[in-house]
Amino acid sequence: MRRIRLSVLAAGSAAAVAVPLAASAGAQAATPKDPYIPTVCGDRRPAEPDPGSFGMQLDGTFRHPALTPAGEERHAFPGGAQELFAKTKGYDPKSHVSGPVKLEASYRGGEFTPDYFHSWQNIVDFKGRRYLFQYDRSEGRVYDVTDVRKVKVVEKLTRNDVDGDESKGNSSWAPNDMWGASTIQWNKRLNAYVMVQSFEAKRQVDELGDGVDKSKFNNPAGVAALRKKIALKGFKVYRLDGPRKKDWKLLATVSTDATQRDPLNSDMTRPQQGSGSLDVPYYTGEKYMFIATAPRDSWGNSEVPTHLYSAGYQSWDMSDPAHPRKLGEWHLPGQVKGEEAAYRKNPRCGNQTSWMGARMPLFIPKPVEQGGKYAFAAQGGFGFSVLDISNPAQMKTVSHIDLPQSVGGTEADNVDVSQYAKTGMVYVSGYPLGEDCHEPYKEIFQVDVRNPARPRIVGALPRPTPPSGSKFTDYCQRGGSFGPKRTGYYTSPGTPPNGLLTYGFYNAGVQFYDMRDIRRPRIAAQFVPEGYSPRVPDWALGNQTHGTYVEWDRKIVWVFTNDGIYAVSSKKLIGKPNLGAPRTPFRNSAL
């Protein structure tokens, strides 16, 4: 998910942006003309917290605010980064490393930074060479990473020459084409890699019009303009005959708009409904695929001010990748227009801050094709659910738990299921959006799902702390965002070892968690790269390590930042790294 800077959320003074929750709980905002913008709870935006309620403590730790409105601006505090690192724009540029990790290679600069805020990754093997894809919509790179210490850029895709305008074509892209969040898996029927790319409605505040007010709640003209845009909302399926874009063969273009008569031959003369497919589809190269999507405009009960939809899930039959067939849909009560009674029960209702609904597809520890039955759903402010997907055409709710509120920022984004088969534990987390820790800390909840009908939060992973000798005692003092992103993606080649989690942690780099004793999880190592380079524009400095992707087969951890890429190994935690060609080509990660 791209981080989006929210400078102004409402017209008028700052006071208009921060409405005290208690004072406005019963208030009703003016109803927007768009019928699918939720208004059942009125305007209950949280106020800015009292400055005396958070900040550095006497023991050197940071106390987070309990509740904050949406925003990504700097927030100075006594003992914070803007005071400690005034000479470097209020950010700490040094690297911080502890534990048994080794930097194998680093690649910095524009060739290795498709996007300052976020990128997706995939691995493919062709003719004995290994390639790493890194991309975000129109900006993409293909790297030859066969020799980890001599990575080469073999293709660069961009729209810089047309000011990034996706409606315009150029030498890289046709009009309205892009590189959506993808899964790439080996398909036995085709004897080739199959890539499924998500195509979704853009989640950008500047799409909501040119006025001062950038919130969907107060900009009906901007919302109407978004509804009228004509673009694919769904996914594309490609066969890959090589690593470069010229080697992609389009097999299918599919709409997730449930109002379309034929999803494979959608009407592109009118706007499509819903969100399209979000983030990386779940597909193992076999029969079934699961995606996160809002298939109709009526799936819109979400408080985040910059996104119009509240995604649930669809299941698809991919037996023939050129002819996907929709099987079923699932959503949690409260997500759809007409379910306001259920929506009103959520304490986030009306806060005009919280993401509500899925951002990622279902998290599945064992594919249905292998006899898997359960899937886990992370749905932002709607919490955590367990689904029975043994019959993908009739996905069923098994259980649900609400998570503790953590507003602002993103709640319930990721579920790590890599340890579930051995321990019955999954790890549920959101991620920060604000800088300087100006939001509640995003815990990584340890959820016991040994009994899927009764999931329980049984702990949280330790909060990272700087290595001894650092100039600061808490990562909130380093500048930028601090908190977990994700542990990578299920598409990584190879099998993760039991008892190890690797989280990208923004200004705390990559954190290596030792989970072998589920009662006493600990941080075994951390790799925090150098940061805040002059090459990075000021408005993107705070978004340092935003991704990690692990080649489990070669024992290499790739670290993605706003200023480049790093390759890290740990012989003790992961095993001896292979810095050369893989011994066998990557085929299927989940099978």
N, C-alpha and C positions, 0 to 999 in steps of 0.2 A: 504494500500500500504506500503510495506516495504521501509524504508529509506535506501539508498545505498550510502556508502561513496565513493566519487569520488576524489581520491588523485591526479591522473594525467589524463588529458583528451586528451593530444596530445603528441607525441614523441618530445623530445628535451627540450628546455629551457622553463621557465615559460612564456616568451614572446610569445611562440607559442600557449599557452593556451588563452591568452588575446589579441585578435586582435581588435583594435579600430573599432567600427561600421562604422563610417563615412569614414574611410580610406579604408575599405575593401568592401564597399557596392557593387561595381561593379566587385569584384574579383570572379573568378571561381575556386573552388577547383578541384583537380584531381577526376575524376569520379570513384567511387568504382566499383568493378566488379559486385557486387550485383545490379540488376536493380531497386530495390525498395527502396534504400536509397535516400532520396530527395537531389538533388543537384542544383535545378533550380535557387537558389539565391546565390550559392557559399558559401564561408566561411565568415560569418558576426558575429563571436562570439564577445560578448561585452568585453570591456577591464575592468580591475579592476578599480573601481572608485577612483578619487582623494581623498586621506585621509582627505583633508580639506573640502570636500563637505558633510560630514556626521559626526555624533557623538553627544556627550552631548551638550545641549544648556544651556544658562544662566538661563532659568526658570526651569531647572531640567528635561526636557523632552529629548528624543532622536530623532535626525533627521536621518532617514534611507537613505541609498544610493538610487539613482534613478534607477540604472541598474547595475546588477552584473552577472558574468558568473556562470555556475554551480559549486557547491562546498559545502562541509560541514565541512571545517576545522575551527579551532578557529581563531578569529580575535580580538586581543587586541586593546583597544582604551582607551584614558585617561578617568579615572573615571569608567571604566568598571569592570567586574567581576574579571578578572585576577589581577587587582590592589586591589580591595576591599576585595577579599576573597583568597588572596595568600596562606594562610595556609590550605585551603581546596580545593586544586587543581583548584582554580579559579572558584568555584561554591558556591552559598549560600545554605547551607543544612537545613535552618530553615523552619518551616511551617508558612504560612500567611493566616489568616482567618478573614473575616469580614462579617457582616450581619447575618441574622437569619438561620445559618446552624449549624448542630451538627454532629460530628464524632461519629458514632455508633460502628464501629469496624475497625481494620486494620490487614492485613495479609501480612507479608513481607518475602522476601527470595525466594530461587529458586523454591520451590514448587508452588509458586504463580506468577511465571514469566516465562511463556513458551517462550517468545521472548522479547528481550530488546527494540525492535523498533516498534512493532505493534502486535496486536492480534484482533481476532474477537470474538464475544460473542453471545450466544443464551440461552434462558430459555425453559425448559420443565418440566412438572409435571407428576409424576408417583406414584400411590398408596399413595397419600396424602403428598408426599415429593416433594420439589422443587429443581431442579438441574440447575446449571449455567455451560455452556460450555465456555471455553476460549482456543483458539488454533491459530496456524499459521503453516499451512502445516504439517510437521512431528511432531511438538511439540504441544501437546494438554493436557488439564486438564479437568476433570469432577469434579465439586464440589457439595456437598450437602449443599445448602444454606437455608434449611428450617428454621433453627435458625440462624439469621443474625449474632449473636454474637458468634456462635460456628460452623463456617464453616469447613467442612471436605473435604479433597481430597479423592475421591473414585476411581479415575483412572488417571494414568499418562501415556501418550503416548509419545515416544521419539525415536530418532535414534542416540542418543549420542554414543551408543556402536559400531556404524558403521560410526563414524565421520560425521554424518548427511547426508551421501550419499543416495539420494533418489532412486538410481538405485539398492540399496541393500535392501533385506528384513531382518526382524528380528522378535522378538516376538510381536512387536506392528504393523508392517506394512509389506505387501507384496511389492516386488519390484515395484517402480514407483507409489505406492499408497500414499495417504496423506489425510489430512483433509482440503479441500478447503473452501473458504469463503461461508457460507451457509445461506439459509433461512430455517426455520422450521415452518411449519404451519399444522393445523389440517385439515385432508381431510375427508369429510363426507362419501365419497364413500367407503373408506377403514376403516373408524372409527379408525383412527390412525394418528399419526404425520407423515408427509412426509418431508424429508430433501433433498434439492437440493444443491449440492456442486459444486462450480466452479473449473474447472481444466484449468490452463492457463500456457502459456510459462513463465518461470521464468524471472523476471525483475532484474537480478543481473549482475553487471559489470564483475564479475569474470567468467561469462559464455562466455565472448567474447575473450577468449584466454589468454595465459600466457605472452604475450609480454608487454612492457612498455605502449604501446598505448591501452587504454581501451575504445575508442570511436568507435561506429559503423561507423562513417564517415571515419575512417582511418585504419580500421582493417578488410579488406575483408575476410581474412582467418578465423578470429573469427566469423564473421557473417555467413560464409558458414558452420562452425561447428554447430552453433545454428540451422540453417535451417535443418541440417541433423539429428538432434536428434529425436528419435522415442519415442513419449509419447502422451497420450491423450490430445487433445485440445478441450474442450467442457465442459460437466457437467455429474455428476452422480446423480441418484435419489435413495433414500433409504426410506424404511419404518422403523420407530423406534418403537420397542416393549419394550424398556427400555432405561435407560440413558447411558449404557456402550456400547463400540464398538461391543461387542459380540451380542448385541441386534439389531444391524443394519442389515436389510435385503436388499441387492442390488436388485432394480427393473429394472434399465436401465442404460446403459452407452452410452452417446450420444456425437457425434462429431459435432462441429460447423463449421468444414471445409466445405465450400460450394462446393468444388470439389469432395467430397465423394458422391458416388451413394446412399448410405443408411446410414444416420447418426447414426442409431441404430446398425448397423453391419459394422462399419468402418474398413478399411484396416489398421491394426496395424503392417504390415510388411514394411510400408514406412512412411516417415515423414508426418505429417499432416500440412496443411497450416493454417496461421493466428495465432491469439493470444490465442484462447480458450476463455472461459467465464471469465470475470474479476469481481472481488469483489462480493458482495452479490446479487444474482439474486432477481428480484422483482416477488414474487409469493405469493398469499394470500390463497392458498389451494383450489382454485376454478379452473376455466377453463384456464385462460391466464397467461403466464409468459413472462417477458421481461428481456433480458440480454444485457450487454455491451460486444461487441466482434468485432474483425476484422476477417471476415470469409475467407479471402484470403490474401496471402502475398502481393498482390498489394495494400491492404489498409495499406499503410506505410508512408504517408506524416506526419511525426512528427519530431520535432527537438531534442527531448530528446536523449542524446547520448547512453543510455543504454537499450532502448526498441525499437523493430523493427516495431511496429505496431501503427496504428491510428484507434482506435475502434469507431464504430458506434453502432447500436443496431439490435437485432433480436427479433422477437415475436414468441412464441410457444403455441400450443394447448396442455394443460396438462389435458384434460378431463379424460384420462387414464394415470396416472403417470408412468405406466410401458411402455407406448408407446407414448412418446412425439412426436409431429408433428410440423415441422417448418412451420410458416405462412408467415413471411415477413422480410424485412431488410430495414434499413434506415441509411443514412450517410449524412453529410453536404458536399456540393460541395467543392472540394479542398483536401479531405482526401485520394483520391485514385489516383494511377498512371494513367496519362492521363488527370488529372484535374489541371495541373500545372498553367494554366492561373489564376484560382481561388486561388490557393495556394500562388502564387506570390503576391497577393494583401494583404496578411496578413503581418503586419509589423514585425512579429517574424520570417518570412521566412529566413532561413540561419543562425539563431543565434546559432544553435547547443546546445541549452540550454532548450527550452520550451517543456513541455509535450503538445502534440496536439492530441485531441481526448478524448473519454470518459474514465474514470476510474471506475465510478459507473454506474449501470443501470439507466433507466429513473426513475425520481421522480414523483410519481403519487398520488395526493391528494385524489382521489376517484376511486376505482376499476371500470374497464369497466363493470364487472358483476353487479355493482350497478347503472349503467348509467353514469359512469364517461367518460369524453371526452378528457381531456387534460393531457398531461405529460410534464415535464420540463427536459431539457437536459443540463448538465454541461460538457463542452468538453475542459477543459484546455484552451490553447491559442486560440481555436476556439470559445470560448465564450458561450453564453446562448441562447437556442432555446426553443420555445413552439411548441409541436407537437399535432396533432389531432390523437388519437389512438382509436377512437370509432369503427373503423374497424381495428383490429390489423394486418390483412393481408395486409393492405394498409395504413401504417403510413404516415402522411402528415405533411409538415412544415407549421405552422401557422404564425410564426414570428421569428425573430432572432435579437439579439443585440450583438455587440462586447463589451467587458469589457475593462476598462483601463488596460494598460500593467503593469505587476508586475513581472518582470524578474530579477533574478532567483526565485527559488522556484516553487511551484505548483499553477497554476491558475485554477479557476472554477472547483473545485472537488466535492462540496456538495451543494445540494439545500434542505433547510428545508422547508417543505410544511405544517407543523402542524398548521399554523395560516391562511392558505389560505382560508378555508371555511368561516371563520368569517370576515377576513379583506381584502382578495384579495392580501395580501402581501406574497412573498416568500423571502428567505434569501440565497444568493449565496456567496460562499467563496472558496478559495483555502487553502493551508497550507504551512508553512515554511519548508525549508530543511536545510538552513544554520544555523550556530550558531552565537551567539553574534550579532544578528540582521544585519548580513552582507548580506542583500537583502532588497528589498522594503517590507514594511509592508503589510500583507495580510488583506485587508479590508473585512468585512462582509457586502456585498451590500444588501440594502433593495430594492427589485424590485417590483413595482406595476404592477400586472397582472390582475387587475380587468377587463381590456379590453385585452384579450389574443392576439389580433391582433396588439396591440401597447404597449408592455411592456416598462417600464421606470425605470431607476435607480432613486430613490427618496431620498436616504440617505444611511448612513452607521452606523452600530452599534458602540457605544462608545468603545474606546480603553481602556483596563483594566489598572488600576494604582495600585501600591502597597498600602496596608493599611497604615495609619499614624503610625509612630513609626518604620517603616522598615528602614534598614540601607541604602536603595537606594530609588531613586525617580522614576525610570522607570524600567520595567521588563527586558529591554535590559541589565541592569547592573547585573542581577542575574546569568547569565551564561546559556548556552544551547540555544535551540530554543525558540522563542516567537511568538505566533500567533495561530489562530484557527485551530482545526482539524475538528471535526464533532460534531453534536448534538446527536450522537448515531445512531440508526438504526430503521427503521419502524417496525422491528420485535419485539420490546419491548412489553411485556404484558400490557394490559390496554390502556387507552386513555390519551394523554397529555392534561393538562389543558390549557384553553385559556390564552394567554398572558405570557407564560414562555418558554424560550429557555435555554438549558444547553449545553454549549460548552466546550469540552476539549480544553485546551489552552497551552499545553506543559509546559513551566516553570511557567506559571500563573495558573496552576491547572485547576479547573473547574470554569467557570464564569456563574452565573445565571442572565439572562437578563429578565427584566420586560418589556413586550411589550404591556401592556394593553392600553397605549396611543401610537399609532403608530407614532405620530409626535414627541414624546419625549421618545424614548427608553432609559432605564437606567440599570446600573448594580446594582442589588438588593443585591447580596451576592457573595462571592468568597471563595472557599476552595482550598488552595494551600498546598499539603502535604509536609512533610519532603522529602528531596531529596539528591541525590549525595552520596549514601551510599558506604562504602568500598566494599560491596558485588557486586557492579556494576563495570564492567571493564571500564577503562578510555575511551576507544573508544565509549562507549555507554552512558556516563554520561549525555550528553546534550539532551537526548531524554526523558524528564521526563514524564509528563502526556500526553499520546498519545491516550487515549480513555475514553469514558464515555458511560454507558449503564444504562437505567432507568427502574426499575420495577414500572410502573405507578400505577399498581393495589395495590402494597404494599407500595408505596411512598418511595422507596429506590433508591438512586443514587449510582451506583457502579463506582468507579474511578480506572482506570488501568494505572499503571506507569511502569517504567523500574526496579522497585524494589518491586512490590507487588500490592495489591488490598486494596481499602478503601471503606467502606459503609458509606454514608452520608445521612442525612435526613434534612428536613426543614418543620416544621409544618405550618409555616406562608405561605411559597411559594407553597408547594405541598400538604400538609395535614398531618394528624397524621400518623406516620409510623406504619406498622405492622411488627414486628420483628420475628414473628412466621410463622406457616404454612399459605399459602394463603387460603382465604375463599372459592374460587372456582378455579379450575385448569385453566391454560392458554390454550386457544384454538386458536382463530384467532385474531391477532392484528388489521388487517385492515378491518375486516368484523363485 
